[in-house]
Amino acid sequence: MYALTYDGTTARVDPEYPTPKPASGEALVQVLLAGICSTDLEILRGYAGFSGVLGHEFIGVVVTCIDQPDLVGQRVAGEINIGCGECAFCVRGIREHCLRRQVVGIRARDGVFAQFVALPIANLHVVPENVPDESAVFTEPLAAALRVLEQVDIQPADRIAVIGAGRLGQLVARSLAGAGAELVAVGRQMTSRNLTLLRSAGIATAARGSLPHGWADVVVDCTGSPAGFADALDLVRSQGTIVLKSTYHSAAEVDMSRVVVDEIQVIGSRCGPFDAALEALASGQVDPRPLIEATYPLAQGLEALDYAARSGVLKVLLQP
Protein backbone atom coordinates (compact mmCIF):
# COMPACT_ATOMS: atom_id res chain seq x y z
CA MET A 1 0.00 0.00 0.00
CA TYR A 2 0.97 3.65 -0.29
CA ALA A 3 2.10 5.27 2.97
CA LEU A 4 3.74 8.55 3.98
CA THR A 5 6.53 7.57 6.37
CA TYR A 6 9.22 9.22 8.47
CA ASP A 7 12.43 7.49 9.57
CA GLY A 8 13.51 10.10 12.10
CA THR A 9 15.34 12.09 9.44
CA THR A 10 13.45 12.02 6.16
CA ALA A 11 9.81 11.80 5.10
CA ARG A 12 8.98 9.81 1.98
CA VAL A 13 6.05 8.27 0.16
CA ASP A 14 6.51 4.49 0.12
CA PRO A 15 4.38 2.77 -2.57
CA GLU A 16 5.12 -0.71 -1.17
CA TYR A 17 4.63 -0.29 2.57
CA PRO A 18 3.17 -3.48 4.11
CA THR A 19 -0.59 -3.42 4.62
CA PRO A 20 -1.25 -3.84 8.37
CA LYS A 21 -2.72 -7.09 9.65
CA PRO A 22 -5.26 -6.47 12.41
CA ALA A 23 -4.66 -8.36 15.62
CA SER A 24 -7.40 -9.88 17.77
CA GLY A 25 -9.82 -7.16 18.82
CA GLU A 26 -8.77 -4.88 15.96
CA ALA A 27 -10.28 -3.77 12.67
CA LEU A 28 -8.67 -2.94 9.34
CA VAL A 29 -9.80 0.49 8.19
CA GLN A 30 -9.46 1.96 4.71
CA VAL A 31 -8.54 5.62 5.11
CA LEU A 32 -10.81 7.98 3.14
CA LEU A 33 -9.36 11.31 4.28
CA ALA A 34 -6.58 12.27 6.69
CA GLY A 35 -5.68 15.67 8.10
CA ILE A 36 -2.24 17.19 8.60
CA CYS A 37 -1.88 18.93 11.95
CA SER A 38 0.82 20.91 13.70
CA THR A 39 1.94 17.86 15.69
CA ASP A 40 2.76 16.05 12.44
CA LEU A 41 4.89 19.00 11.39
CA GLU A 42 6.63 19.12 14.78
CA ILE A 43 7.46 15.40 14.47
CA LEU A 44 9.37 16.26 11.29
CA ARG A 45 11.38 18.70 13.45
CA GLY A 46 12.18 16.03 16.04
CA TYR A 47 9.19 16.11 18.41
CA ALA A 48 8.42 12.77 20.12
CA GLY A 49 11.27 10.90 18.40
CA PHE A 50 8.78 9.08 16.19
CA SER A 51 9.46 6.94 13.13
CA GLY A 52 6.90 5.09 11.02
CA VAL A 53 3.71 6.08 9.19
CA LEU A 54 2.73 9.64 10.10
CA GLY A 55 -0.74 11.04 10.84
CA HIS A 56 -3.52 10.60 13.38
CA GLU A 57 -6.57 12.57 12.13
CA PHE A 58 -8.78 10.54 9.78
CA ILE A 59 -12.11 9.29 8.57
CA GLY A 60 -12.24 5.78 7.15
CA VAL A 61 -14.40 2.76 6.43
CA VAL A 62 -14.00 -0.62 8.11
CA VAL A 63 -13.08 -3.34 5.60
CA THR A 64 -12.23 -6.23 7.95
CA CYS A 65 -13.30 -6.92 11.52
CA ILE A 66 -13.49 -10.56 12.56
CA ASP A 67 -14.53 -9.85 16.17
CA GLN A 68 -17.31 -7.40 15.27
CA PRO A 69 -18.42 -8.04 11.67
CA ASP A 70 -21.32 -5.56 11.89
CA LEU A 71 -18.70 -2.79 11.74
CA VAL A 72 -17.68 -3.75 8.20
CA GLY A 73 -18.79 -1.02 5.81
CA GLN A 74 -19.25 1.55 8.58
CA ARG A 75 -17.51 4.93 8.44
CA VAL A 76 -15.42 5.47 11.54
CA ALA A 77 -13.14 7.95 13.25
CA GLY A 78 -10.57 6.64 15.70
CA GLU A 79 -9.12 7.64 19.06
CA ILE A 80 -5.35 7.75 18.92
CA ASN A 81 -4.28 6.36 22.32
CA ILE A 82 -3.89 2.60 22.68
CA GLY A 83 -3.40 1.43 26.26
CA CYS A 84 -1.81 -1.73 27.60
CA GLY A 85 -5.01 -2.67 29.45
CA GLU A 86 -3.12 -3.57 32.60
CA CYS A 87 -1.58 -0.48 34.22
CA ALA A 88 -3.27 1.65 36.89
CA PHE A 89 -4.46 4.19 34.31
CA CYS A 90 -5.97 1.57 31.99
CA VAL A 91 -7.73 -0.14 34.89
CA ARG A 92 -9.34 3.23 35.68
CA GLY A 93 -10.38 3.66 32.03
CA ILE A 94 -7.81 6.40 31.30
CA ARG A 95 -5.94 4.78 28.42
CA GLU A 96 -4.79 8.16 27.08
CA HIS A 97 -2.39 8.26 30.04
CA CYS A 98 -1.37 4.60 29.99
CA LEU A 99 2.25 4.31 31.09
CA ARG A 100 2.99 2.02 28.12
CA ARG A 101 0.60 3.54 25.63
CA GLN A 102 1.00 3.64 21.90
CA VAL A 103 -0.20 6.77 20.10
CA VAL A 104 -1.25 6.54 16.47
CA GLY A 105 1.28 8.28 14.25
CA ILE A 106 3.08 9.76 17.26
CA ARG A 107 4.40 7.02 19.52
CA ALA A 108 5.22 3.38 18.65
CA ARG A 109 2.21 2.93 16.35
CA ASP A 110 1.85 3.50 12.62
CA GLY A 111 -0.44 6.34 11.67
CA VAL A 112 -3.11 7.09 9.11
CA PHE A 113 -1.22 8.71 6.23
CA ALA A 114 -1.68 5.43 4.42
CA GLN A 115 -4.30 3.53 2.47
CA PHE A 116 -5.08 1.32 5.46
CA VAL A 117 -4.65 1.40 9.23
CA ALA A 118 -5.33 -1.23 11.90
CA LEU A 119 -6.91 -0.02 15.15
CA PRO A 120 -8.52 -1.59 18.21
CA ILE A 121 -12.30 -1.82 17.96
CA ALA A 122 -12.50 0.05 21.30
CA ASN A 123 -10.90 3.08 19.65
CA LEU A 124 -13.42 3.33 16.81
CA HIS A 125 -16.49 5.59 16.71
CA VAL A 126 -19.14 5.21 14.02
CA VAL A 127 -19.69 8.50 12.19
CA PRO A 128 -23.33 9.68 11.82
CA GLU A 129 -24.67 9.47 8.27
CA ASN A 130 -25.32 13.21 8.03
CA VAL A 131 -21.68 14.12 8.73
CA PRO A 132 -19.74 14.36 5.45
CA ASP A 133 -16.20 13.01 5.20
CA GLU A 134 -14.80 16.55 4.98
CA SER A 135 -16.26 17.30 8.43
CA ALA A 136 -15.67 13.89 9.99
CA VAL A 137 -11.93 14.11 9.35
CA PHE A 138 -11.86 16.84 12.02
CA THR A 139 -13.26 14.56 14.75
CA GLU A 140 -9.97 14.05 16.58
CA PRO A 141 -8.85 17.71 16.71
CA LEU A 142 -12.39 18.86 17.52
CA ALA A 143 -12.46 16.39 20.41
CA ALA A 144 -9.17 17.87 21.61
CA ALA A 145 -10.73 21.33 21.44
CA LEU A 146 -13.78 20.21 23.43
CA ARG A 147 -11.51 18.82 26.14
CA VAL A 148 -11.17 22.37 27.46
CA LEU A 149 -14.85 22.36 28.45
CA GLU A 150 -14.28 19.14 30.43
CA GLN A 151 -11.34 20.60 32.31
CA VAL A 152 -12.47 24.16 33.07
CA ASP A 153 -15.75 25.23 34.66
CA ILE A 154 -16.53 28.21 32.45
CA GLN A 155 -19.10 30.65 33.83
CA PRO A 156 -21.20 33.18 31.85
CA ALA A 157 -19.37 36.08 33.53
CA ASP A 158 -15.94 34.79 32.51
CA ARG A 159 -13.69 36.32 29.91
CA ILE A 160 -11.92 33.78 27.69
CA ALA A 161 -8.98 34.47 25.38
CA VAL A 162 -7.90 31.88 22.81
CA ILE A 163 -4.44 32.82 21.59
CA GLY A 164 -3.38 31.41 18.25
CA ALA A 165 -5.72 31.43 15.25
CA GLY A 166 -4.23 28.43 13.50
CA ARG A 167 -5.60 24.93 13.00
CA LEU A 168 -6.39 24.06 16.61
CA GLY A 169 -7.11 27.62 17.73
CA GLN A 170 -9.86 27.86 15.13
CA LEU A 171 -11.56 24.74 16.52
CA VAL A 172 -11.07 25.73 20.17
CA ALA A 173 -12.62 29.16 19.56
CA ARG A 174 -15.56 27.60 17.73
CA SER A 175 -16.03 25.05 20.52
CA LEU A 176 -16.01 27.70 23.26
CA ALA A 177 -18.30 30.07 21.37
CA GLY A 178 -21.35 28.33 22.80
CA ALA A 179 -20.15 28.37 26.41
CA GLY A 180 -21.96 31.64 27.16
CA ALA A 181 -18.88 33.58 28.25
CA GLU A 182 -17.20 36.56 26.60
CA LEU A 183 -14.77 35.12 24.08
CA VAL A 184 -11.98 36.75 22.09
CA ALA A 185 -9.63 34.99 19.69
CA VAL A 186 -6.17 36.57 19.58
CA GLY A 187 -3.93 36.49 16.52
CA ARG A 188 -0.88 38.27 15.21
CA GLN A 189 -2.74 41.09 13.48
CA MET A 190 -6.36 42.02 12.91
CA THR A 191 -6.00 41.91 9.15
CA SER A 192 -4.80 38.31 9.10
CA ARG A 193 -6.87 35.89 7.06
CA ASN A 194 -7.28 33.52 10.00
CA LEU A 195 -8.78 36.19 12.27
CA THR A 196 -11.05 37.26 9.42
CA LEU A 197 -12.26 33.67 9.17
CA LEU A 198 -13.09 33.66 12.88
CA ARG A 199 -14.98 36.94 12.62
CA SER A 200 -17.03 35.44 9.79
CA ALA A 201 -18.04 32.74 12.27
CA GLY A 202 -19.27 35.43 14.71
CA ILE A 203 -16.27 35.26 17.04
CA ALA A 204 -14.69 38.47 18.38
CA THR A 205 -10.99 38.90 17.63
CA ALA A 206 -8.05 40.98 18.80
CA ALA A 207 -4.48 41.51 17.69
CA ARG A 208 -1.64 40.25 19.88
CA GLY A 209 -0.82 42.80 22.58
CA SER A 210 -4.02 44.80 22.19
CA LEU A 211 -5.90 43.40 25.20
CA PRO A 212 -5.06 44.75 28.67
CA HIS A 213 -2.81 42.69 30.91
CA GLY A 214 -4.88 40.48 33.17
CA TRP A 215 -7.97 40.80 30.94
CA ALA A 216 -8.91 37.11 30.86
CA ASP A 217 -10.17 34.69 33.46
CA VAL A 218 -9.19 31.80 31.19
CA VAL A 219 -6.52 31.79 28.48
CA VAL A 220 -6.18 28.87 26.07
CA ASP A 221 -2.77 28.74 24.40
CA CYS A 222 -3.04 27.30 20.87
CA THR A 223 -0.06 29.15 19.42
CA GLY A 224 2.12 26.08 18.92
CA SER A 225 5.03 28.26 20.01
CA PRO A 226 7.14 28.50 23.19
CA ALA A 227 6.32 32.22 23.22
CA GLY A 228 2.65 31.42 23.69
CA PHE A 229 2.99 30.78 27.40
CA ALA A 230 4.50 34.23 28.00
CA ASP A 231 1.59 35.79 26.12
CA ALA A 232 -0.83 33.74 28.18
CA LEU A 233 0.78 34.97 31.42
CA ASP A 234 0.31 38.55 30.27
CA LEU A 235 -3.36 38.01 29.46
CA VAL A 236 -4.55 35.97 32.44
CA ARG A 237 -5.68 37.65 35.65
CA SER A 238 -4.41 36.74 39.10
CA GLN A 239 -5.94 33.42 40.21
CA GLY A 240 -6.97 32.80 36.60
CA THR A 241 -6.43 29.69 34.48
CA ILE A 242 -4.13 28.96 31.56
CA VAL A 243 -4.92 25.93 29.41
CA LEU A 244 -1.98 24.71 27.34
CA LYS A 245 -2.88 23.03 24.02
CA SER A 246 0.47 23.58 22.26
CA THR A 247 3.01 20.85 21.62
CA TYR A 248 6.37 21.66 20.05
CA HIS A 249 9.90 20.35 19.76
CA SER A 250 11.78 23.25 21.36
CA ALA A 251 11.83 24.15 25.06
CA ALA A 252 9.94 27.07 26.58
CA GLU A 253 11.30 29.56 29.09
CA VAL A 254 8.69 30.02 31.80
CA ASP A 255 8.50 32.68 34.49
CA MET A 256 7.36 30.35 37.25
CA SER A 257 7.55 33.11 39.86
CA ARG A 258 4.58 34.85 38.21
CA VAL A 259 2.65 31.59 38.26
CA VAL A 260 3.30 31.27 42.00
CA VAL A 261 2.84 34.90 43.01
CA ASP A 262 -0.35 35.39 40.95
CA GLU A 263 -1.66 31.91 41.94
CA ILE A 264 -2.32 30.96 38.34
CA GLN A 265 -3.67 27.52 37.57
CA VAL A 266 -1.95 25.86 34.59
CA ILE A 267 -3.70 22.94 32.91
CA GLY A 268 -2.23 20.70 30.24
CA SER A 269 -4.87 19.64 27.73
CA ARG A 270 -4.56 16.97 25.06
CA CYS A 271 -7.11 14.45 23.77
CA GLY A 272 -10.85 14.83 24.23
CA PRO A 273 -14.33 13.28 23.87
CA PHE A 274 -15.07 11.78 20.43
CA ASP A 275 -18.78 11.32 21.14
CA ALA A 276 -19.17 15.03 21.91
CA ALA A 277 -17.17 15.95 18.81
CA LEU A 278 -19.32 13.81 16.53
CA GLU A 279 -22.47 15.25 18.13
CA ALA A 280 -21.21 18.80 17.52
CA LEU A 281 -20.53 17.93 13.88
CA ALA A 282 -23.87 16.16 13.37
CA SER A 283 -25.87 19.00 14.94
CA GLY A 284 -24.05 21.68 12.97
CA GLN A 285 -22.83 23.34 16.17
CA VAL A 286 -19.35 23.31 14.64
CA ASP A 287 -18.73 23.31 10.88
CA PRO A 288 -14.99 22.91 10.28
CA ARG A 289 -15.12 22.74 6.49
CA PRO A 290 -14.20 26.42 5.95
CA LEU A 291 -10.81 25.54 7.45
CA ILE A 292 -9.89 23.20 4.57
CA GLU A 293 -7.31 24.82 2.32
CA ALA A 294 -6.28 21.97 0.03
CA THR A 295 -6.63 18.24 -0.57
CA TYR A 296 -3.73 16.23 -1.99
CA PRO A 297 -3.55 12.62 -3.14
CA LEU A 298 -1.36 10.54 -0.84
CA ALA A 299 1.18 10.12 -3.63
CA GLN A 300 1.82 13.88 -3.31
CA GLY A 301 2.20 13.68 0.46
CA LEU A 302 5.54 15.51 0.56
CA GLU A 303 4.07 18.44 -1.34
CA ALA A 304 1.13 18.42 1.10
CA LEU A 305 3.48 18.59 4.10
CA ASP A 306 5.39 21.47 2.54
CA TYR A 307 2.19 23.39 1.89
CA ALA A 308 0.81 22.72 5.38
CA ALA A 309 4.04 24.06 6.90
CA ARG A 310 3.57 27.49 5.31
CA SER A 311 2.72 30.31 7.70
CA GLY A 312 -1.00 30.85 8.15
CA VAL A 313 -2.11 27.72 6.28
CA LEU A 314 -4.97 25.91 8.02
CA LYS A 315 -6.12 22.36 7.26
CA VAL A 316 -4.51 20.35 4.49
CA LEU A 317 -6.03 16.95 3.76
CA LEU A 318 -4.60 13.78 2.25
CA GLN A 319 -6.81 11.48 0.17
CA PRO A 320 -5.34 7.96 0.01
C-alpha positions, 0 to 999 in steps of 0.5 A, spaced: 500 500 500 501 507 499 504 510 505 507 517 507 513 515 512 518 518 516 524 514 519 527 520 524 530 524 518 526 524 512 519 523 510 517 519 503 512 516 500 513 508 500 508 505 494 510 498 497 509 499 505 506 493 508 498 493 509 497 492 516 494 485 519 489 487 524 490 483 531 485 480 535 480 485 537 482 490 531 479 492 525 482 494 518 480 500 516 481 503 509 482 511 510 478 515 506 481 522 508 486 524 513 488 531 516 495 534 517 496 537 523 501 541 527 503 535 531 505 532 524 509 537 522 513 538 529 514 530 528 518 532 522 522 537 526 524 532 532 518 532 536 516 525 540 522 521 536 517 518 532 518 513 526 513 510 522 507 512 518 505 519 520 498 522 521 492 521 526 486 525 524 482 521 519 475 518 517 475 511 514 471 505 512 471 498 516 473 493 511 475 487 515 473 486 523 473 478 525 470 480 532 465 485 530 463 483 523 457 488 523 462 494 523 464 492 516 462 497 511 461 503 517 464 509 516 469 510 523 473 515 526 478 513 531 481 515 538 489 515 537 491 512 544 492 505 545 493 502 552 496 496 555 489 494 558 493 492 565 496 499 568 493 503 573 491 508 568 488 503 563 484 499 569 481 506 571 479 507 564 484 512 562 488 509 556 490 516 554 495 516 560 497 509 559 504 508 562 505 504 556 501 507 551 501 507 543 499 513 540 497 513 532 502 516 528 506 519 534 508 514 539 510 506 537 504 505 532 503 506 525 499 512 523 493 514 518 497 517 512 496 510 508 491 507 504 489 502 510 490 502 518 489 497 523 486 499 530 482 496 536 475 496 535 474 500 542 478 506 539 473 506 533 467 511 533 461 510 528 460 516 524 453 519 523 450 518 516 449 526 516 456 528 517 460 528 510 467 526 510 470 533 509 467 534 516 468 527 519 476 528 518 476 533 524 473 529 529 480 528 533 482 535 533 475 537 535 475 532 540 481 535 543 478 542 542 472 540 546 476 537 552 477 544 554 470 544 556 471 538 560 477 541 564 475 548 566 468 550 569 466 556 564 461 561 567 457 566 563 461 572 567 468 569 565 472 572 559 476 567 555 482 568 550 484 563 545 491 565 543 493 562 536 488 562 530 491 556 526 488 549 525 487 548 533 485 555 535 480 555 530 476 549 533 477 551 540 474 558 539 468 555 535 467 550 541 467 555 546 463 560 542 457 556 545 459 556 552 456 563 554 462 567 556 465 573 553 470 570 548 476 573 544 480 569 539 487 573 539 492 572 533 498 576 530 494 582 526 487 584 525 487 583 518 490 576 518 486 571 514 485 567 519 482 572 524 477 574 518 475 567 518 473 567 525 470 573 525 465 570 519 463 565 524 461 570 529 467 570 534 470 576 536 478 577 535 483 581 537 491 583 535 496 580 539 498 585 545 491 589 544 488 586 550 489 589 557 494 585 561 490 580 566 484 581 561 482 574 561 479 569 566 481 563 562 486 563 556 487 557 552 494 557 548 493 554 541 499 558 538 504 552 537 510 556 540 514 556 546 512 564 546 505 562 547 505 561 554 508 568 556 503 571 552 498 567 556 501 569 562 500 577 560 493 576 558 490 571 564 488 575 571 491 573 578 488 566 580 486 565 573 487 559 568 491 557 563 490 551 558 496 549 554 494 546 548 500 547 544 506 541 543 512 543 540 519 540 539 523 546 542 523 548 550 519 554 553 522 559 558 517 560 563 516 565 568 514 560 574 515 566 579 509 569 576 505 563 576 506 562 583 505 569 586 499 570 581 496 563 583 495 561 576 492 555 575 496 551 569 492 545 565 495 541 560 490 539 555 490 533 550 485 528 547 478 529 548 471 526 547 469 523 540 462 522 542 461 530 543 465 531 537 461 527 533 455 530 536 457 537 535 458 535 527 452 532 526 448 537 529 451 543 525 454 546 532 461 546 529 462 546 521 470 545 520 469 545 512 471 552 511 478 551 514 480 546 509 485 549 504 487 543 500 486 536 498 492 532 496 492 525 493 497 521 498 502 520 492 503 527 493 504 527 500 511 531 501 508 536 497 502 536 502 506 537 508 510 542 505 504 546 503 501 545 510 508 548 513 507 554 510 505 560 515 497 561 516 495 555 512 490 551 516 487 544 514 490 540 508 487 533 507 490 527 504 486 522 500 489 515 500 
